[in-house]
Amino acid sequence: MITLLFLVLFVPRVLSSSTQVAAVSPQDPALRVGSSLTATCSISPELGLHASTLFWTLNGRRLPSGIYNLLSPTALTVTLDRLNGSRQQSGDNLVCHNSGGHVLAGSCLYVGMPPEKPVNLTCWSRNTKDLTCRWTPGGQGETFIRTKYTLKYKLRWYGRERECEDYNIGHPYTCYIPRDLALFTPYEIWVEASNQLGAAVSDVITLDILDVVTTDPPADILVSRVGELEDQLSVRWGTPPALKDFLFQAKYQIRYRLEDSSDWKVVDDVGNQTSCRLAGLRAGTVYFVQVRCNPVGIYGSRKAGIWSEWSNPTAASTPNSERLLSGSCDPKSGEQNSTLRRELKQFFGWVRKHAYGCSGMSIKLYDQWRVWLQKSHKTRNQILQGDKS
């Protein structure tokens, strides 16, 4: 019974070896860029072919006969000098053909470079629930052959080494750890890179999950007019709902742009308030507004925190300005009004400058003046229209 089992297991291998009609050596070599290679195509005499009738191709392109060497009636070599990096990470195809073009045997050439030390390793946690890390390949980044990157992590003072498993999140050189993370305990994290030509390891970074928290963009963004003030908009938003149970103090930023512009203007001085008055805007203009959040000091962390993505744009328009009608019949009154406006412009220009963004300095005084001035315009327009009728 044992003898029969031995025959079943080993005879097929002997048969396949004895029936092999051609082979290319070396098989699937890994070579550095710039190396040279001599490959040999050996054929069985049973084929009835002479090696001088054979030819070589590399990635489907026929190689010139000037780089061949006939070793024997059953062996033909080809020499490739100063090899370039493989065109595809799965390797370049070096194939031996008979005179009719039929494939006899082949080999994959892996021509590339060993990886260099990965750099710029950074990690962030969304709402303390997970951890995402991203890095950059070392050097120029191109190894030409398949290179494996493995993110590894462990608790700093105890715990076993673990590997991140989810690399399929739409970004290269990124890995996602979805669960089972400890808080208030630092982690050591690093990246290992390896291929057929070598290996390299990044520097180890140490972090606490609470120090690298980011969150979802603020929700419920509301942008509205400020009464009839044609150069202002009010912006309000809600705190990130995912962090409502955490002790932290958020910082916010606002950016806004004109409807027909791609240039954003950023307001940095919002602080932790959830509303803002944008001043100094154009009258009768559509603006797009976005808000983002930085959760600072979660459970006493002293790190700066990480900004969230920007919220989806919210659009609103400022009111149209009401201008004086031309052709006034009361030049004296017009001159007085012009003088008053010129004097007010000097003073309130200063107020307006210091009330930029979300600052509350003298904003009530500025609002009162703008409302008074617009009412004056309306009253004067009504008088002028009544006189004309």
One Martini backbone bead per residue (centre of mass of N, CA, C, O) as a GRO file, in nm:
protein
  389
    1MET     BB    1   0.058   0.062  -0.022
    2ILE     BB    2   0.302   0.253   0.005
    3THR     BB    3   0.412   0.206  -0.281
    4LEU     BB    4   0.164   0.317  -0.434
    5LEU     BB    5   0.170   0.603  -0.315
    6PHE     BB    6   0.447   0.680  -0.423
    7LEU     BB    7   0.373   0.660  -0.726
    8VAL     BB    8   0.144   0.869  -0.732
    9LEU     BB    9   0.321   1.120  -0.629
   10PHE     BB   10   0.595   1.091  -0.833
   11VAL     BB   11   0.544   1.019  -1.134
   12PRO     BB   12   0.428   1.285  -1.258
   13ARG     BB   13   0.693   1.450  -1.226
   14VAL     BB   14   0.866   1.274  -1.411
   15LEU     BB   15   0.696   1.306  -1.664
   16SER     BB   16   0.705   1.617  -1.688
   17SER     BB   17   1.014   1.628  -1.707
   18SER     BB   18   1.045   1.432  -1.960
   19THR     BB   19   0.833   1.622  -2.142
   20GLN     BB   20   1.018   1.853  -2.162
   21VAL     BB   21   1.114   2.064  -2.446
   22ALA     BB   22   1.161   2.347  -2.285
   23ALA     BB   23   1.395   2.607  -2.150
   24VAL     BB   24   1.448   2.885  -1.929
   25SER     BB   25   1.755   3.044  -1.825
   26PRO     BB   26   1.668   3.198  -1.585
   27GLN     BB   27   1.408   3.193  -1.350
   28ASP     BB   28   1.276   3.473  -1.249
   29PRO     BB   29   1.458   3.720  -1.216
   30ALA     BB   30   1.623   3.958  -0.998
   31LEU     BB   31   1.705   4.296  -1.099
   32ARG     BB   32   1.890   4.560  -1.143
   33VAL     BB   33   1.923   4.846  -1.261
   34GLY     BB   34   2.176   4.800  -1.519
   35SER     BB   35   2.189   4.521  -1.572
   36SER     BB   36   2.292   4.195  -1.677
   37LEU     BB   37   2.180   3.928  -1.914
   38THR     BB   38   2.194   3.566  -1.952
   39ALA     BB   39   2.001   3.359  -2.158
   40THR     BB   40   1.865   3.018  -2.187
   41CYS     BB   41   1.768   2.800  -2.456
   42SER     BB   42   1.640   2.472  -2.408
   43ILE     BB   43   1.619   2.181  -2.614
   44SER     BB   44   1.479   1.903  -2.732
   45PRO     BB   45   1.560   1.659  -2.958
   46GLU     BB   46   1.258   1.570  -3.011
   47LEU     BB   47   1.185   1.826  -3.191
   48GLY     BB   48   1.386   1.867  -3.442
   49LEU     BB   49   1.565   2.117  -3.365
   50HIS     BB   50   1.752   2.408  -3.423
   51ALA     BB   51   1.883   2.670  -3.245
   52SER     BB   52   1.930   2.865  -3.499
   53THR     BB   53   1.597   2.897  -3.542
   54LEU     BB   54   1.572   3.073  -3.313
   55PHE     BB   55   1.394   3.322  -3.103
   56TRP     BB   56   1.353   3.644  -2.940
   57THR     BB   57   1.144   3.801  -2.681
   58LEU     BB   58   1.038   4.132  -2.542
   59ASN     BB   59   0.734   4.209  -2.491
   60GLY     BB   60   0.689   4.114  -2.813
   61ARG     BB   61   0.981   4.191  -2.899
   62ARG     BB   62   1.216   4.146  -3.124
   63LEU     BB   63   1.535   4.033  -3.107
   64PRO     BB   64   1.841   4.066  -3.207
   65SER     BB   65   2.079   3.843  -3.338
   66GLY     BB   66   2.345   3.991  -3.226
   67ILE     BB   67   2.269   3.876  -2.910
   68TYR     BB   68   2.337   3.596  -2.989
   69ASN     BB   69   2.426   3.244  -2.882
   70LEU     BB   70   2.560   2.941  -2.995
   71LEU     BB   71   2.619   2.657  -2.805
   72SER     BB   72   2.417   2.450  -2.950
   73PRO     BB   73   2.177   2.264  -3.107
   74THR     BB   74   2.010   2.310  -2.798
   75ALA     BB   75   2.142   2.614  -2.754
   76LEU     BB   76   2.030   2.959  -2.676
   77THR     BB   77   2.142   3.286  -2.639
   78VAL     BB   78   2.091   3.597  -2.450
   79THR     BB   79   2.201   3.948  -2.426
   80LEU     BB   80   2.138   4.190  -2.167
   81ASP     BB   81   2.197   4.532  -2.140
   82ARG     BB   82   2.115   4.768  -1.943
   83LEU     BB   83   1.860   4.748  -1.772
   84ASN     BB   84   1.547   4.837  -1.738
   85GLY     BB   85   1.274   4.893  -1.599
   86SER     BB   86   0.997   4.756  -1.558
   87ARG     BB   87   0.687   4.801  -1.717
   88GLN     BB   88   0.583   4.586  -1.507
   89GLN     BB   89   0.527   4.448  -1.194
   90SER     BB   90   0.499   4.144  -1.319
   91GLY     BB   91   0.699   4.167  -1.548
   92ASP     BB   92   0.908   4.060  -1.800
   93ASN     BB   93   0.886   3.897  -2.121
   94LEU     BB   94   1.090   3.615  -2.189
   95VAL     BB   95   1.101   3.457  -2.518
   96CYS     BB   96   1.099   3.141  -2.684
   97HIS     BB   97   1.119   3.061  -3.038
   98ASN     BB   98   1.033   2.941  -3.320
   99SER     BB   99   1.030   2.999  -3.657
  100GLY     BB  100   0.697   3.020  -3.640
  101GLY     BB  101   0.644   3.162  -3.331
  102HIS     BB  102   0.633   2.956  -3.126
  103VAL     BB  103   0.612   2.878  -2.801
  104LEU     BB  104   0.849   2.725  -2.577
  105ALA     BB  105   0.960   2.951  -2.365
  106GLY     BB  106   0.995   3.125  -2.036
  107SER     BB  107   1.054   3.450  -1.861
  108CYS     BB  108   1.067   3.655  -1.577
  109LEU     BB  109   1.157   3.998  -1.538
  110TYR     BB  110   1.291   4.169  -1.245
  111VAL     BB  111   1.334   4.517  -1.283
  112GLY     BB  112   1.492   4.714  -1.022
  113MET     BB  113   1.448   4.839  -0.687
  114PRO     BB  114   1.504   4.889  -0.382
  115PRO     BB  115   1.373   5.003  -0.115
  116GLU     BB  116   1.316   5.282   0.064
  117LYS     BB  117   1.263   5.470   0.322
  118PRO     BB  118   0.993   5.556   0.459
  119VAL     BB  119   0.797   5.861   0.471
  120ASN     BB  120   0.572   6.067   0.615
  121LEU     BB  121   0.437   5.961   0.876
  122THR     BB  122   0.080   5.970   0.925
  123CYS     BB  123  -0.192   6.022   1.168
  124TRP     BB  124  -0.555   5.960   1.216
  125SER     BB  125  -0.864   6.026   1.403
  126ARG     BB  126  -1.208   5.952   1.391
  127ASN     BB  127  -1.353   6.017   1.681
  128THR     BB  128  -1.159   5.782   1.827
  129LYS     BB  129  -1.237   5.502   1.651
  130ASP     BB  130  -0.976   5.527   1.468
  131LEU     BB  131  -0.706   5.462   1.211
  132THR     BB  132  -0.504   5.662   0.988
  133CYS     BB  133  -0.236   5.596   0.753
  134ARG     BB  134   0.039   5.781   0.596
  135TRP     BB  135   0.279   5.764   0.318
  136THR     BB  136   0.611   5.778   0.170
  137PRO     BB  137   0.816   5.689  -0.048
  138GLY     BB  138   1.130   5.656  -0.092
  139GLY     BB  139   1.272   5.874  -0.270
  140GLN     BB  140   1.124   5.835  -0.588
  141GLY     BB  141   0.933   5.554  -0.544
  142GLU     BB  142   1.054   5.383  -0.786
  143THR     BB  143   1.092   5.016  -0.841
  144PHE     BB  144   0.920   4.852  -1.089
  145ILE     BB  145   0.831   4.660  -0.865
  146ARG     BB  146   0.679   4.477  -0.646
  147THR     BB  147   0.579   4.648  -0.343
  148LYS     BB  148   0.563   4.598   0.002
  149TYR     BB  149   0.343   4.746   0.245
  150THR     BB  150   0.374   4.760   0.612
  151LEU     BB  151   0.172   4.825   0.881
  152LYS     BB  152   0.287   4.881   1.215
  153TYR     BB  153   0.182   4.804   1.566
  154LYS     BB  154   0.214   4.918   1.918
  155LEU     BB  155   0.236   4.925   2.230
  156ARG     BB  156   0.486   5.073   2.392
  157TRP     BB  157   0.504   4.879   2.675
  158TYR     BB  158   0.300   4.679   2.538
  159GLY     BB  159   0.238   4.428   2.346
  160ARG     BB  160   0.180   4.324   2.033
  161GLU     BB  161   0.248   4.292   1.717
  162ARG     BB  162   0.082   4.459   1.444
  163GLU     BB  163  -0.127   4.451   1.148
  164CYS     BB  164  -0.238   4.611   0.891
  165GLU     BB  165  -0.522   4.527   0.654
  166ASP     BB  166  -0.647   4.806   0.529
  167TYR     BB  167  -0.566   4.918   0.184
  168ASN     BB  168  -0.875   4.971   0.056
  169ILE     BB  169  -0.924   5.336   0.041
  170GLY     BB  170  -0.817   5.499  -0.238
  171HIS     BB  171  -0.513   5.518  -0.127
  172PRO     BB  172  -0.195   5.539  -0.143
  173TYR     BB  173  -0.020   5.464   0.124
  174THR     BB  174  -0.270   5.333   0.300
  175CYS     BB  175  -0.415   5.270   0.633
  176TYR     BB  176  -0.682   5.091   0.817
  177ILE     BB  177  -0.803   5.113   1.159
  178PRO     BB  178  -1.125   5.035   1.292
  179ARG     BB  179  -1.028   4.895   1.576
  180ASP     BB  180  -0.901   4.827   1.883
  181LEU     BB  181  -0.835   5.099   2.051
  182ALA     BB  182  -0.637   5.279   2.268
  183LEU     BB  183  -0.655   5.496   2.534
  184PHE     BB  184  -0.401   5.670   2.703
  185THR     BB  185  -0.199   5.515   2.494
  186PRO     BB  186   0.082   5.470   2.334
  187TYR     BB  187   0.202   5.437   2.004
  188GLU     BB  188   0.380   5.232   1.776
  189ILE     BB  189   0.477   5.331   1.436
  190TRP     BB  190   0.531   5.157   1.117
  191VAL     BB  191   0.713   5.088   0.802
  192GLU     BB  192   0.735   4.819   0.565
  193ALA     BB  193   0.961   4.748   0.291
  194SER     BB  194   0.929   4.503   0.009
  195ASN     BB  195   1.129   4.299  -0.213
  196GLN     BB  196   1.338   4.108  -0.421
  197LEU     BB  197   1.587   4.334  -0.341
  198GLY     BB  198   1.454   4.428  -0.054
  199ALA     BB  199   1.462   4.639   0.251
  200ALA     BB  200   1.262   4.873   0.462
  201VAL     BB  201   1.247   5.117   0.739
  202SER     BB  202   1.090   5.327   0.918
  203ASP     BB  203   1.028   5.542   1.131
  204VAL     BB  204   0.925   5.576   1.456
  205ILE     BB  205   0.611   5.654   1.584
  206THR     BB  206   0.455   5.845   1.852
  207LEU     BB  207   0.110   5.803   1.977
  208ASP     BB  208  -0.198   5.946   2.065
  209ILE     BB  209  -0.515   5.936   1.977
  210LEU     BB  210  -0.600   6.217   2.115
  211ASP     BB  211  -0.374   6.383   1.932
  212VAL     BB  212  -0.529   6.280   1.630
  213VAL     BB  213  -0.801   6.429   1.608
  214THR     BB  214  -1.082   6.416   1.403
  215THR     BB  215  -1.367   6.529   1.207
  216ASP     BB  216  -1.649   6.625   1.105
  217PRO     BB  217  -1.809   6.841   0.954
  218PRO     BB  218  -2.005   7.076   0.997
  219ALA     BB  219  -2.342   7.120   1.057
  220ASP     BB  220  -2.597   7.314   0.964
  221ILE     BB  221  -2.555   7.531   0.749
  222LEU     BB  222  -2.618   7.893   0.787
  223VAL     BB  223  -2.696   8.143   0.542
  224SER     BB  224  -2.759   8.497   0.598
  225ARG     BB  225  -2.898   8.783   0.627
  226VAL     BB  226  -2.856   9.132   0.752
  227GLY     BB  227  -3.107   9.232   0.670
  228GLU     BB  228  -3.019   9.527   0.469
  229LEU     BB  229  -2.727   9.454   0.461
  230GLU     BB  230  -2.515   9.451   0.173
  231ASP     BB  231  -2.214   9.355   0.332
  232GLN     BB  232  -2.361   9.100   0.479
  233LEU     BB  233  -2.323   8.781   0.663
  234SER     BB  234  -2.467   8.502   0.823
  235VAL     BB  235  -2.311   8.237   1.024
  236ARG     BB  236  -2.420   7.897   1.096
  237TRP     BB  237  -2.358   7.614   1.328
  238GLY     BB  238  -2.276   7.289   1.423
  239THR     BB  239  -2.162   7.063   1.614
  240PRO     BB  240  -2.009   6.773   1.626
  241PRO     BB  241  -2.190   6.488   1.689
  242ALA     BB  242  -1.955   6.273   1.752
  243LEU     BB  243  -1.850   6.481   2.010
  244LYS     BB  244  -2.079   6.527   2.236
  245ASP     BB  245  -1.931   6.322   2.466
  246PHE     BB  246  -1.691   6.519   2.471
  247LEU     BB  247  -1.411   6.682   2.609
  248PHE     BB  248  -1.401   6.994   2.433
  249GLN     BB  249  -1.242   7.249   2.212
  250ALA     BB  250  -1.334   7.414   1.943
  251LYS     BB  251  -1.228   7.500   1.617
  252TYR     BB  252  -1.283   7.751   1.359
  253GLN     BB  253  -1.340   7.781   1.002
  254ILE     BB  254  -1.371   8.016   0.730
  255ARG     BB  255  -1.488   8.014   0.387
  256TYR     BB  256  -1.502   8.236   0.092
  257ARG     BB  257  -1.682   8.307  -0.225
  258LEU     BB  258  -1.743   8.381  -0.525
  259GLU     BB  259  -1.930   8.250  -0.770
  260ASP     BB  260  -1.698   8.349  -1.008
  261SER     BB  261  -1.483   8.211  -0.809
  262SER     BB  262  -1.174   8.030  -0.681
  263ASP     BB  263  -1.121   8.230  -0.443
  264TRP     BB  264  -1.041   8.198  -0.115
  265LYS     BB  265  -1.148   8.327   0.203
  266VAL     BB  266  -1.005   8.330   0.524
  267VAL     BB  267  -1.128   8.275   0.860
  268ASP     BB  268  -0.941   8.254   1.172
  269ASP     BB  269  -1.117   8.418   1.421
  270VAL     BB  270  -1.355   8.229   1.543
  271GLY     BB  271  -1.301   7.994   1.723
  272ASN     BB  272  -1.571   7.848   1.938
  273GLN     BB  273  -1.783   7.957   1.775
  274THR     BB  274  -2.122   7.917   1.591
  275SER     BB  275  -2.070   8.214   1.472
  276CYS     BB  276  -2.082   8.465   1.198
  277ARG     BB  277  -1.968   8.782   1.058
  278LEU     BB  278  -1.969   8.895   0.735
  279ALA     BB  279  -1.767   9.153   0.605
  280GLY     BB  280  -1.713   9.337   0.315
  281LEU     BB  281  -1.917   9.292   0.094
  282ARG     BB  282  -2.095   9.252  -0.185
  283ALA     BB  283  -2.348   9.369  -0.345
  284GLY     BB  284  -2.549   9.153  -0.502
  285THR     BB  285  -2.405   8.868  -0.406
  286VAL     BB  286  -2.281   8.549  -0.449
  287TYR     BB  287  -2.202   8.313  -0.190
  288PHE     BB  288  -1.960   8.078  -0.072
  289VAL     BB  289  -1.972   7.855   0.218
  290GLN     BB  290  -1.733   7.728   0.466
  291VAL     BB  291  -1.671   7.473   0.725
  292ARG     BB  292  -1.439   7.395   0.997
  293CYS     BB  293  -1.283   7.155   1.230
  294ASN     BB  294  -1.102   7.162   1.558
  295PRO     BB  295  -1.030   6.930   1.798
  296VAL     BB  296  -0.955   7.048   2.118
  297GLY     BB  297  -0.868   6.894   2.410
  298ILE     BB  298  -0.919   6.596   2.444
  299TYR     BB  299  -0.903   6.506   2.756
  300GLY     BB  300  -0.646   6.722   2.776
  301SER     BB  301  -0.510   6.763   2.527
  302ARG     BB  302  -0.214   6.953   2.388
  303LYS     BB  303  -0.278   6.931   2.108
  304ALA     BB  304  -0.385   7.081   1.807
  305GLY     BB  305  -0.493   6.907   1.603
  306ILE     BB  306  -0.729   6.829   1.329
  307TRP     BB  307  -0.859   6.912   1.047
  308SER     BB  308  -1.123   6.905   0.880
  309GLU     BB  309  -1.323   6.901   0.649
  310TRP     BB  310  -1.506   7.064   0.442
  311SER     BB  311  -1.791   7.173   0.391
  312ASN     BB  312  -2.045   7.213   0.218
  313PRO     BB  313  -2.157   7.437   0.016
  314THR     BB  314  -2.308   7.758   0.091
  315ALA     BB  315  -2.559   7.970  -0.035
  316ALA     BB  316  -2.560   8.338  -0.068
  317SER     BB  317  -2.705   8.670  -0.072
  318THR     BB  318  -2.678   8.994  -0.108
  319PRO     BB  319  -2.809   9.280  -0.108
  320ASN     BB  320  -2.918   9.533  -0.279
  321SER     BB  321  -2.829   9.843  -0.349
  322GLU     BB  322  -2.939  10.179  -0.277
  323ARG     BB  323  -2.951  10.438  -0.494
  324LEU     BB  324  -2.936  10.742  -0.594
  325LEU     BB  325  -3.095  10.959  -0.773
  326SER     BB  326  -3.070  11.131  -1.043
  327GLY     BB  327  -3.142  11.467  -1.076
  328SER     BB  328  -3.136  11.672  -0.858
  329CYS     BB  329  -3.324  11.967  -0.720
  330ASP     BB  330  -3.120  11.968  -0.443
  331PRO     BB  331  -2.809  12.069  -0.413
  332LYS     BB  332  -2.775  12.140  -0.116
  333SER     BB  333  -2.862  11.872   0.004
  334GLY     BB  334  -2.655  11.703  -0.154
  335GLU     BB  335  -2.401  11.834  -0.034
  336GLN     BB  336  -2.455  11.763   0.259
  337ASN     BB  337  -2.470  11.458   0.218
  338SER     BB  338  -2.186  11.430   0.097
  339THR     BB  339  -2.031  11.535   0.343
  340LEU     BB  340  -2.135  11.333   0.548
  341ARG     BB  341  -2.040  11.080   0.403
  342ARG     BB  342  -1.737  11.155   0.399
  343GLU     BB  343  -1.702  11.161   0.707
  344LEU     BB  344  -1.810  10.877   0.769
  345LYS     BB  345  -1.610  10.719   0.595
  346GLN     BB  346  -1.359  10.767   0.769
  347PHE     BB  347  -1.467  10.635   1.028
  348PHE     BB  348  -1.609  10.366   0.916
  349GLY     BB  349  -1.359  10.250   0.784
  350TRP     BB  350  -1.233  10.168   1.048
  351VAL     BB  351  -1.458   9.986   1.150
  352ARG     BB  352  -1.464   9.797   0.907
  353LYS     BB  353  -1.175   9.693   0.932
  354HIS     BB  354  -1.220   9.583   1.242
  355ALA     BB  355  -1.489   9.403   1.141
  356TYR     BB  356  -1.358   9.182   1.016
  357GLY     BB  357  -1.516   8.902   0.989
  358CYS     BB  358  -1.579   8.802   1.340
  359SER     BB  359  -1.567   9.066   1.459
  360GLY     BB  360  -1.725   9.279   1.726
  361MET     BB  361  -1.614   9.557   1.670
  362SER     BB  362  -1.850   9.799   1.645
  363ILE     BB  363  -2.097   9.656   1.499
  364LYS     BB  364  -2.345   9.808   1.608
  365LEU     BB  365  -2.268  10.089   1.513
  366TYR     BB  366  -2.250  10.012   1.216
  367ASP     BB  367  -2.539   9.915   1.179
  368GLN     BB  368  -2.682  10.177   1.256
  369TRP     BB  369  -2.564  10.347   1.030
  370ARG     BB  370  -2.660  10.178   0.787
  371VAL     BB  371  -2.961  10.199   0.847
  372TRP     BB  372  -2.980  10.507   0.843
  373LEU     BB  373  -2.870  10.549   0.555
  374GLN     BB  374  -3.084  10.376   0.406
  375LYS     BB  375  -3.330  10.539   0.505
  376SER     BB  376  -3.240  10.803   0.379
  377HIS     BB  377  -3.249  10.705   0.089
  378LYS     BB  378  -3.548  10.627   0.081
  379THR     BB  379  -3.667  10.902   0.157
  380ARG     BB  380  -3.539  11.060  -0.077
  381ASN     BB  381  -3.659  10.894  -0.307
  382GLN     BB  382  -3.957  10.953  -0.236
  383ILE     BB  383  -3.942  11.261  -0.267
  384LEU     BB  384  -3.844  11.270  -0.561
  385GLN     BB  385  -4.082  11.108  -0.679
  386GLY     BB  386  -4.306  11.308  -0.573
  387ASP     BB  387  -4.207  11.560  -0.727
  388LYS     BB  388  -4.235  11.436  -1.018
  389SER     BB  389  -4.553  11.375  -0.982
   0.00000   0.00000   0.00000
